[in-house]
């Protein structure tokens, strides 16, 4: 136990405690799976193979896993709904703007914004040219970020942003401004 606590303390000073906990969870799971292979199937997994599988699973998890916000931050998953007929631009940017306004109303000052629109995230992070059709909305978002202590814009794969997509679709169908704290529509 002292060794484990020492390891955590070492990585905590490097702000990597989460990484250690994540790896340990995967290591323990892999040990359990290897033990089950021996007990139930009579197959001994070689240590090198187990490590290869472990590292592959960690990489897959991290590729799909959406970033957890740091302590004291709130995470917003945003999505813009649109109709296939007219495909108006800016729904995602409007969602980000509305979410930031709501965070200011509620007194949050550290925010992580995730969207499955990589182009929007790249524009907000100034890694891509701003689309002239949504330039006004993007300007509003940038102005809003100046009222926060910290704002991060991150890309979330579509499969990790399904809840935001469903809420956006609901809002698109029924119109208006919607906010849910705990209970939301199915």
N, C-alpha and C positions, 0 to 999 in steps of 0.2 A: 504494500500500500504506500509506503514511503517513496518508493521508486516512481509510482504512478503520480503521486502528488508533486514530486520533484519535476517530472516531465511536464505536467500541466503548468507549474509555476514558471518553468523555463520558456514555454511557448506563450504564456500569458504576457510576459514582458515584451514579447515580440508581436503582440496583438494577433496571435495565431491559435488561440485556445480552441476556437471552433474547428480548425483544421485537424487538431489532434483528436478531439472528440469524434469527429467524423471518421477518421481513419480507424480509430479504436472500435467504433461500432461495426465497421466493415470487417475488420480483423476478427472480431468475436463471431460475427455471422459466418464468415468463411470457415473458421474452426468448427463451428457447429455443423455446417454443411459437409465438411470433410469427415467428421466423426460419423454423421448419418450415412455417408457412402460406405464406410467400413462396416458399421453395424447392420445396416439393412440390405446392402448390396454386395458386401464382401470385397469391395474395391478400395484399395489404398491410393489416395491421391498424392502424387509426388509434391514435395514442398515447393519446388520451382513452379509447377503448374498451378498450385493454389495461389501463389503470389501473383502470377500472371493474370489469373481470373480476378483476383482481388483488385489489382490495379485497373483492369479493364472496367470493372463494375464501378469503381470510384470515378473514373473518367466519364462513364456514361451518365452516372448520377449528376455529376457537376455540369455536364453539358445540358441536362434537362432541368436541373434544379435552379429555381429562381432565387436570387439573392435575398437573404433575410436582412431586414433593416437593422442597423446598429441600435444599441440600447438608447432609448430616448427619441427615436425616430418613428415616424409613421410611414407605412408603405401604401401607395395608391396604385392600383392596377386600373389602367384606363384603356378604353376601346371606343372607337367611333363607329356607329352603325350607319348604314347607307342603303338606299334602294338601288337595285340593279338597273332600273330605268334611267334615273338621272345622275347617279353617281356623284353627288356633290363632294367637293374636297373639303377637308378641314374638320370633319367630325371628331377625329382623334385629338386634334389640337384644341378644339373646343372643350372636349372632355377634360383634358389636362388643365385648361384655364379654369373651368368650373371647379375642379377638384382643388386646385391651389387656393381659389377664393374661399372655398368651404374650410380649408385648413386654417387660413388666416382668421376666419370667423370663430373657429373653435380654439384658437390660440396655439396651434402647433408651429414650431419654428425649425424643425428638422424633418425633411420629407424626402422619401425615395419614390420616384414616379417610374412605373413600369408600363410599357405599351408594347404590343406585338407589331407595331408599325416601325420597322427599322429606319425607314426614311425620315419619319417624324423625329425619332430619337436622335438620329444623326444631325438633323437640322437644329434641334434644341441644344445639342452638345457642340454646335458650330463645327461639325465635321463634314457638313455638306451645305451646298448653297440653299438658301431659303426659296421655297416655291412662292412665286409672286402672288398666286391666288390665295394663299393663306398667310401672307407676310404680316398683315395686321394682327391676326390672332397670335402669331409667333412673337411679335413685338410685345403684345399684352403679357404673354407668358414670361418673357424675359424680364419685363418690368416687375411682375409679381414676384419673381425669384429674388429680387433685391430686397424684399421685405422679410425674407427668411434668414435664419442663421446658416442653414445649409440645405441645398436642394441637389439631388442627383437624378439624372435621367438615364434609365437602363432599358435595354431591349429584353422582352420576355417572349419566348417562343409561343406561337399561337396556342399550342396544347396546354401551356401553363397560364393562359390568360382567359380561359373559358368562362369563368364567373363574371369577369368584366364584360365579356362579349354578350352574355345573356342579359345583364343589366342594361347595357347599351341598346340591345334589340328591344327590350321592354320600353325603355324611354323613347325610342324612335317610334314605336307603334302607338304609344299613348300620349306622347308630347309632354312638354313641361319640364320642370326641374324636380328631380327625385333624389331623396337621401334616405338611406337605411342605416341604422346603427347595428342592430342585431338581426332582426327578422326582415328578410327580403323576399321578393316574389320567387315562386318556384322556377 
